[in-house]
Amino acid sequence: MVAAGLGQAASVNRGVAETHGEIVLILNADDVVYPGGVAALVAGLARAPGALAVYGDAVHIGDDDAVIDRYPTQPFDRDALRESCYICQPAAAVRRTAFDAVGGMTAELDFAMDYDFWIRLARRGDFAKIDALVAGSRMHRGNKTLARRGDVHREVIRVLRTHYGYVPYAWAYAYASWLLDRNDQFFDAPRAKRSAVLFSLGLGLTLNPLRPFRYFGDWYAHRAVGRR
């Protein structure tokens, strides 16, 4: 629930500040944690005392709670965070000390606050991945991450440029696809298209003016997607 006068990230920070627990789990109003999910996360932290956070598997669910597909979770790799946000927020738990150490969520962000948070937290230490289905992330066409897809892409790009000074091909291609099709990119999943691949070359070079050769190499290595 978003507090009056505050954005989602600021509301999360206020909520955490008013609690005293040692573990932070953030659950949006639409999402669900499955039975045993919290216990699995707590046990995961206990088994990995050096980990700043622990996360498990998740699924995308519809309004009727039916599973749509699996969330693309991956084993922890801080470098892989450049390419995708592979940690599902409701399927993760963070040590309170770690949450406080990074200053919580970035209040100025509206869409990519969890992605930004994982990047900042991963710079301080490791996460632990557990093999358990923990949560369901609700997806519907009125979801703000789908209804305002262009804003999502622009904020993700802002986060990437802030932390890495570089926007990888995967994100440039996704943004190029959205600019061409203007769909939600979930229920109307983008198909590999040569036009998007070509567009992503110019777009990526524009987004990475200080690293054009790096981006061209990135694009060249992935360009075969347009031949499928």
Buried (B, 14 or more C-beta within 10 A) or exposed (E): EEEEEBBBBBBBBEBBEEEEEEBBBBEBEBBBBBEEBBEBBBBBBEEBEEBBBBBBBBBBBEEEEEEBEEBEBEEBEBEEBBBBBBBBBBBBBBBBEBBBBBEBBBBEBBBBBBBBBBBBBBEEBEBBBBEBBBBBBBBBEEBEBBEBBEBBBEBBBBBBBEBEEBBBBBBBBBBBBBBBBEBBBBEEEBEEBEEBBBBBBEBBBEBBEEBEEEBBEBBEEBBEBBEE
